[in-house]
Amino acid sequence: MSGVGAPGGRAALPLVHSGKVRELYDAGDGLLLMVASDRISAYDVIFAEPIPDKGRVLTAMTAFWNDELADLAPGSIVTADPADVVRRVPAAAALPAGWEGRTLLVRRADMLPLECIVRGRLAGQAYDEYAASGTVHGTPMPSGLRLADAFPEPMFTPSTKAEEGHDLNIGFDAAVDLVGAEAAASARDLSLALFRRAAERAAAAGFVLADTKFELGYVDGVLSLCDEVVTPDSSRLWPVDRVVPGETPPAFDKQPLRDWASAGDWDKRPPPPPLPPDVVRATSDRYRAAYERVTGRRLADWYGAPR
């Protein structure tokens, strides 16, 4: 297993996992370092061009939501402060350049093998399924719903977490088969509570939170909020004054990049087409704006800002 070495001959940090966006390093003592890159993917394919500041936005936004939702669910984050990270894990100083502001020190968790998706609006895969069969994750829905319409109540619509290939949308009964009735019910109830709180906070900032994906796991036996939380990578954020039923709203997430990618003749298999500079710039601008509008904070004040 590869890793990163530390100055002064200290032991390397073992690389636990490298995903589409993040690297996970074993920090010892039941801790992990979660480093968010500027990589972006669509249709499970990573593009060659980085999105400036994307990793800092994902990290800052996750830290914000962990604090905002702490009374509903404990978070796995120990610290985001680079100085505190190095104090606790000296080998972190040898992480690749630019890790400051992109790195969270987190507790290890026994993760549920579910993507805990909550949908408040008809969009994305849910819309495609509804248009084809009148169902959402296999659940029959009222007729006549349009793209971007609100559901009567937010829906818990889990999916599997595939090691390779695409996640598989499943119903609640299949989730019970995967994790057991008690864990599935706890994940559903907690995810719905988290979504409602996040949607209220987003609405106060002028956004509709159409859907989002939570990752839950057990830390010391307690179901906890893990990984990224309500970021532009894991959510659909729409400006409330631009939502028109039946139309695709302008989005402060990566949906416009997906739309660009699907408009050409790309078959959604590697290699992806090069991202034009204007698409890269617009995506970066949307991510920054999402963070700043939702949190009321400046990204320039977050760790790792250019000096």
Kinemage of the C-alpha trace (Angstrom):
@kinemage 1
@onewidth
@group {chain A} dominant
@subgroup {mainchain}
@vectorlist {calphas} color= white
{ca met a 1} P 0.000 0.000 0.000
{ca ser a 2} L 1.417 3.366 -0.968
{ca gly a 3} L 1.345 6.476 1.176
{ca val a 4} L 3.080 9.746 1.924
{ca gly a 5} L 6.248 10.091 3.950
{ca ala a 6} L 6.895 12.605 6.682
{ca pro a 7} L 9.893 14.870 7.324
{ca gly a 8} L 12.565 13.660 9.707
{ca gly a 9} L 12.148 9.995 8.863
{ca arg a 10} L 8.718 9.624 10.474
{ca ala a 11} L 6.537 6.807 9.185
{ca ala a 12} L 4.464 7.287 6.064
{ca leu a 13} L 0.710 7.745 6.105
{ca pro a 14} L -0.759 4.679 4.367
{ca leu a 15} L -3.153 5.456 1.533
{ca val a 16} L -6.397 3.658 2.381
{ca his a 17} L -8.461 4.621 -0.653
{ca ser a 18} L -8.289 6.867 -3.714
{ca gly a 19} L -11.702 7.801 -5.085
{ca lys a 20} L -13.019 9.988 -7.869
{ca val a 21} L -12.505 13.104 -5.745
{ca arg a 22} L -10.855 12.177 -2.416
{ca glu a 23} L -7.886 10.353 -0.972
{ca leu a 24} L -8.156 8.706 2.428
{ca tyr a 25} L -5.037 8.179 4.556
{ca asp a 26} L -4.723 6.135 7.741
{ca ala a 27} L -3.774 8.609 10.476
{ca gly a 28} L -3.599 5.990 13.237
{ca asp a 29} L -5.541 5.761 16.493
{ca gly a 30} L -8.838 5.215 14.678
{ca leu a 31} L -8.450 8.390 12.594
{ca leu a 32} L -8.353 9.121 8.858
{ca leu a 33} L -7.220 12.096 6.799
{ca met a 34} L -9.748 12.879 4.068
{ca val a 35} L -8.224 15.037 1.326
{ca ala a 36} L -10.533 16.568 -1.301
{ca ser a 37} L -8.996 17.267 -4.697
{ca asp a 38} L -10.116 19.599 -7.474
{ca arg a 39} L -11.008 16.605 -9.666
{ca ile a 40} L -14.504 16.444 -11.099
{ca ser a 41} L -16.399 13.513 -12.528
{ca ala a 42} L -19.574 13.009 -14.498
{ca tyr a 43} L -21.207 9.678 -15.238
{ca asp a 44} L -18.505 8.070 -13.043
{ca val a 45} L -15.715 9.308 -15.346
{ca ile a 46} L -13.033 11.705 -14.079
{ca phe a 47} L -12.179 14.643 -16.324
{ca ala a 48} L -8.575 15.665 -16.862
{ca glu a 49} L -9.124 19.337 -16.063
{ca pro a 50} L -9.272 20.366 -12.375
{ca ile a 51} L -11.888 22.825 -11.134
{ca pro a 52} L -10.091 25.586 -9.199
{ca asp a 53} L -11.041 25.782 -5.498
{ca lys a 54} L -13.411 22.821 -5.739
{ca gly a 55} L -11.641 20.822 -3.027
{ca arg a 56} L -11.661 23.766 -0.630
{ca val a 57} L -15.374 24.346 -1.255
{ca leu a 58} L -16.246 20.701 -0.562
{ca thr a 59} L -14.177 20.702 2.634
{ca ala a 60} L -15.406 24.060 3.929
{ca met a 61} L -19.028 23.272 3.147
{ca thr a 62} L -18.821 19.870 4.840
{ca ala a 63} L -17.360 21.455 7.958
{ca phe a 64} L -20.124 24.077 7.949
{ca trp a 65} L -22.905 21.501 7.688
{ca asn a 66} L -21.368 19.271 10.353
{ca asp a 67} L -21.682 22.200 12.767
{ca glu a 68} L -25.126 23.181 11.486
{ca leu a 69} L -26.544 19.668 11.876
{ca ala a 70} L -24.678 18.614 15.038
{ca asp a 71} L -27.791 18.580 17.205
{ca leu a 72} L -29.400 16.024 14.867
{ca ala a 73} L -26.415 13.756 14.277
{ca pro a 74} L -22.846 13.648 15.552
{ca gly a 75} L -20.287 14.227 12.831
{ca ser a 76} L -17.074 12.302 12.282
{ca ile a 77} L -14.914 15.437 11.912
{ca val a 78} L -12.178 15.996 14.488
{ca thr a 79} L -10.652 19.138 12.945
{ca ala a 80} L -10.204 21.020 9.683
{ca asp a 81} L -7.521 23.387 11.014
{ca pro a 82} L -4.241 22.540 9.211
{ca ala a 83} L -2.144 23.475 12.259
{ca asp a 84} L -4.229 21.204 14.453
{ca val a 85} L -4.040 18.428 11.863
{ca val a 86} L -0.223 18.547 11.858
{ca arg a 87} L -0.110 18.777 15.659
{ca arg a 88} L -2.202 15.607 15.926
{ca val a 89} L -0.722 13.835 12.863
{ca pro a 90} L 2.809 15.149 12.160
{ca ala a 91} L 3.122 13.039 8.996
{ca ala a 92} L 0.354 15.142 7.444
{ca ala a 93} L 3.001 17.791 6.728
{ca ala a 94} L 4.187 15.558 3.882
{ca leu a 95} L 0.819 15.460 2.114
{ca pro a 96} L 0.878 16.721 -1.490
{ca ala a 97} L 1.156 20.486 -1.833
{ca gly a 98} L -2.051 22.425 -1.376
{ca trp a 99} L -3.595 20.068 1.174
{ca glu a 100} L -4.373 22.894 3.589
{ca gly a 101} L -8.067 23.744 3.456
{ca arg a 102} L -8.843 20.517 1.577
{ca thr a 103} L -8.228 18.104 4.439
{ca leu a 104} L -10.378 16.883 7.299
{ca leu a 105} L -9.158 14.744 10.168
{ca val a 106} L -12.044 12.364 10.833
{ca arg a 107} L -12.882 9.394 13.019
{ca arg a 108} L -13.098 6.003 11.395
{ca ala a 109} L -16.646 4.744 11.027
{ca asp a 110} L -18.335 1.445 10.293
{ca met a 111} L -20.065 2.720 7.171
{ca leu a 112} L -23.525 1.670 6.078
{ca pro a 113} L -23.354 0.175 2.564
{ca leu a 114} L -26.009 2.657 1.409
{ca glu a 115} L -26.108 6.010 -0.302
{ca cys a 116} L -28.742 7.740 1.833
{ca ile a 117} L -30.391 9.915 -0.822
{ca val a 118} L -33.265 12.240 0.024
{ca arg a 119} L -35.281 13.874 -2.743
{ca gly a 120} L -37.502 16.886 -2.292
{ca arg a 121} L -38.016 17.563 -6.003
{ca leu a 122} L -38.399 15.471 -9.140
{ca ala a 123} L -35.064 15.645 -10.952
{ca gly a 124} L -32.163 13.617 -12.286
{ca gln a 125} L -32.472 9.830 -12.271
{ca ala a 126} L -35.754 10.086 -10.384
{ca tyr a 127} L -37.251 12.143 -13.204
{ca asp a 128} L -35.944 9.736 -15.843
{ca glu a 129} L -37.502 6.775 -14.006
{ca tyr a 130} L -40.768 8.619 -13.445
{ca ala a 131} L -41.022 9.617 -17.105
{ca ala a 132} L -40.491 5.996 -18.136
{ca ser a 133} L -42.596 4.145 -15.559
{ca gly a 134} L -44.414 6.556 -13.247
{ca thr a 135} L -42.303 5.418 -10.284
{ca val a 136} L -39.430 6.792 -8.194
{ca his a 137} L -37.092 4.079 -6.882
{ca gly a 138} L -39.878 1.633 -7.636
{ca thr a 139} L -42.522 3.564 -5.680
{ca pro a 140} L -45.640 4.487 -7.715
{ca met a 141} L -46.099 8.257 -7.864
{ca pro a 142} L -49.062 10.510 -8.735
{ca ser a 143} L -49.525 11.165 -12.439
{ca gly a 144} L -48.855 14.543 -13.978
{ca leu a 145} L -45.681 15.456 -12.104
{ca arg a 146} L -43.295 17.714 -13.991
{ca leu a 147} L -39.549 18.131 -13.843
{ca ala a 148} L -38.645 20.193 -10.732
{ca asp a 149} L -42.043 19.655 -9.075
{ca ala a 150} L -41.937 19.227 -5.313
{ca phe a 151} L -42.967 15.932 -3.773
{ca pro a 152} L -45.690 16.120 -1.097
{ca glu a 153} L -43.006 15.092 1.405
{ca pro a 154} L -39.250 14.497 0.985
{ca met a 155} L -38.538 10.914 -0.091
{ca phe a 156} L -35.831 8.612 1.243
{ca thr a 157} L -34.545 6.890 -1.899
{ca pro a 158} L -31.416 4.874 -1.103
{ca ser a 159} L -28.972 3.291 -3.484
{ca thr a 160} L -26.220 0.748 -3.143
{ca lys a 161} L -22.569 1.782 -2.861
{ca ala a 162} L -20.863 0.039 -5.750
{ca glu a 163} L -17.117 -0.670 -5.563
{ca glu a 164} L -17.077 -0.638 -9.356
{ca gly a 165} L -19.529 0.699 -11.919
{ca his a 166} L -22.741 2.514 -11.082
{ca asp a 167} L -24.674 2.583 -7.824
{ca leu a 168} L -28.020 0.782 -8.018
{ca asn a 169} L -31.211 2.575 -6.971
{ca ile a 170} L -33.167 0.425 -4.525
{ca gly a 171} L -36.357 0.568 -2.495
{ca phe a 172} L -36.604 0.602 1.275
{ca asp a 173} L -37.252 -3.147 1.483
{ca ala a 174} L -33.978 -3.802 -0.352
{ca ala a 175} L -32.211 -1.460 2.080
{ca val a 176} L -33.606 -3.547 4.938
{ca asp a 177} L -32.208 -6.656 3.280
{ca leu a 178} L -28.772 -4.987 3.109
{ca val a 179} L -28.445 -3.511 6.594
{ca gly a 180} L -31.345 -4.845 8.661
{ca ala a 181} L -34.660 -3.290 9.643
{ca glu a 182} L -33.391 -1.246 12.604
{ca ala a 183} L -30.419 0.291 10.781
{ca ala a 184} L -32.480 1.014 7.654
{ca ala a 185} L -35.196 2.747 9.664
{ca ser a 186} L -32.624 4.754 11.618
{ca ala a 187} L -30.866 5.803 8.408
{ca arg a 188} L -34.164 6.806 6.797
{ca asp a 189} L -35.404 8.817 9.768
{ca leu a 190} L -32.072 10.555 10.325
{ca ser a 191} L -31.602 11.340 6.624
{ca leu a 192} L -35.069 12.884 6.380
{ca ala a 193} L -34.450 15.008 9.487
{ca leu a 194} L -31.083 16.159 8.143
{ca phe a 195} L -32.614 17.001 4.765
{ca arg a 196} L -35.412 19.079 6.262
{ca arg a 197} L -32.969 21.103 8.341
{ca ala a 198} L -30.587 21.607 5.404
{ca ala a 199} L -33.461 22.562 3.089
{ca glu a 200} L -34.615 25.213 5.574
{ca arg a 201} L -31.107 26.665 5.781
{ca ala a 202} L -30.735 26.610 1.995
{ca ala a 203} L -34.126 28.299 1.574
{ca ala a 204} L -33.037 31.098 3.887
{ca ala a 205} L -30.142 31.661 1.476
{ca gly a 206} L -32.441 31.703 -1.560
{ca phe a 207} L -31.905 28.110 -2.701
{ca val a 208} L -34.076 25.077 -3.242
{ca leu a 209} L -32.319 21.930 -2.047
{ca ala a 210} L -33.798 19.559 -4.622
{ca asp a 211} L -31.985 16.472 -3.359
{ca thr a 212} L -28.840 15.412 -1.561
{ca lys a 213} L -26.902 12.317 -0.572
{ca phe a 214} L -25.812 11.539 2.976
{ca glu a 215} L -23.181 9.001 4.021
{ca leu a 216} L -23.845 7.485 7.437
{ca gly a 217} L -21.767 5.205 9.609
{ca tyr a 218} L -21.379 4.080 13.196
{ca val a 219} L -18.726 5.837 15.276
{ca asp a 220} L -18.389 4.213 18.698
{ca gly a 221} L -21.758 2.563 18.069
{ca val a 222} L -23.579 5.824 17.270
{ca leu a 223} L -25.013 6.521 13.805
{ca ser a 224} L -23.042 9.526 12.584
{ca leu a 225} L -22.706 11.875 9.644
{ca cys a 226} L -19.650 11.013 7.547
{ca asp a 227} L -17.906 12.013 4.310
{ca glu a 228} L -19.124 15.119 2.452
{ca val a 229} L -22.310 16.876 3.513
{ca val a 230} L -24.689 18.917 1.306
{ca thr a 231} L -22.011 19.994 -1.155
{ca pro a 232} L -22.414 20.889 -4.842
{ca asp a 233} L -21.005 17.428 -5.623
{ca ser a 234} L -23.630 15.580 -3.586
{ca ser a 235} L -26.664 17.864 -3.993
{ca arg a 236} L -28.828 19.789 -6.419
{ca leu a 237} L -29.042 23.455 -5.424
{ca trp a 238} L -31.393 25.679 -7.415
{ca pro a 239} L -31.976 29.441 -7.013
{ca val a 240} L -35.540 29.628 -5.738
{ca asp a 241} L -36.540 32.481 -8.040
{ca arg a 242} L -35.453 30.536 -11.150
{ca val a 243} L -37.362 27.280 -10.610
{ca val a 244} L -40.015 26.752 -13.298
{ca pro a 245} L -41.893 23.428 -13.266
{ca gly a 246} L -41.223 21.470 -16.443
{ca glu a 247} L -37.854 23.132 -17.047
{ca thr a 248} L -34.324 22.367 -15.894
{ca pro a 249} L -33.445 25.047 -13.326
{ca pro a 250} L -30.049 26.753 -13.426
{ca ala a 251} L -27.996 24.877 -10.874
{ca phe a 252} L -25.258 25.794 -8.394
{ca asp a 253} L -23.782 22.305 -8.556
{ca lys a 254} L -22.216 20.077 -11.200
{ca gln a 255} L -25.416 19.436 -13.169
{ca pro a 256} L -24.551 22.079 -15.824
{ca leu a 257} L -21.266 20.227 -16.417
{ca arg a 258} L -23.204 16.948 -16.792
{ca asp a 259} L -25.543 18.689 -19.238
{ca trp a 260} L -22.587 19.956 -21.279
{ca ala a 261} L -21.023 16.505 -21.301
{ca ser a 262} L -24.232 14.793 -22.424
{ca ala a 263} L -24.987 17.346 -25.165
{ca gly a 264} L -22.146 16.127 -27.393
{ca asp a 265} L -21.445 12.728 -28.870
{ca trp a 266} L -19.450 11.394 -25.897
{ca asp a 267} L -20.533 7.841 -25.012
{ca lys a 268} L -19.944 8.447 -21.269
{ca arg a 269} L -16.995 6.066 -21.182
{ca pro a 270} L -13.323 6.949 -20.666
{ca pro a 271} L -11.662 8.967 -21.954
{ca pro a 272} L -13.884 12.009 -21.441
{ca pro a 273} L -13.804 15.009 -23.754
{ca pro a 274} L -11.620 17.963 -22.698
{ca leu a 275} L -13.478 20.558 -20.649
{ca pro a 276} L -13.427 23.979 -22.345
{ca pro a 277} L -11.977 26.804 -20.226
{ca asp a 278} L -15.364 28.520 -19.979
{ca val a 279} L -16.972 25.351 -18.552
{ca val a 280} L -14.140 25.004 -16.014
{ca arg a 281} L -14.424 28.662 -15.007
{ca ala a 282} L -18.230 28.624 -14.748
{ca thr a 283} L -18.174 25.440 -12.653
{ca ser a 284} L -15.607 26.893 -10.283
{ca asp a 285} L -17.633 30.099 -9.958
{ca arg a 286} L -20.827 28.149 -9.171
{ca tyr a 287} L -19.115 26.094 -6.462
{ca arg a 288} L -17.708 29.190 -4.780
{ca ala a 289} L -21.060 30.972 -4.996
{ca ala a 290} L -22.896 27.987 -3.525
{ca tyr a 291} L -20.595 27.959 -0.500
{ca glu a 292} L -20.675 31.693 0.070
{ca arg a 293} L -24.430 32.116 -0.392
{ca val a 294} L -25.439 29.126 1.714
{ca thr a 295} L -23.007 29.747 4.574
{ca gly a 296} L -22.814 33.532 4.486
{ca arg a 297} L -19.020 33.194 4.638
{ca arg a 298} L -16.227 34.102 2.221
{ca leu a 299} L -14.207 31.263 0.745
{ca ala a 300} L -11.195 33.596 0.972
{ca asp a 301} L -11.459 33.258 4.763
{ca trp a 302} L -11.225 29.458 4.685
{ca tyr a 303} L -7.945 27.620 5.186
{ca gly a 304} L -5.634 27.354 2.202
{ca ala a 305} L -6.556 30.609 0.479
{ca pro a 306} L -3.868 31.940 -1.885
{ca arg a 307} L -1.605 34.447 -0.186
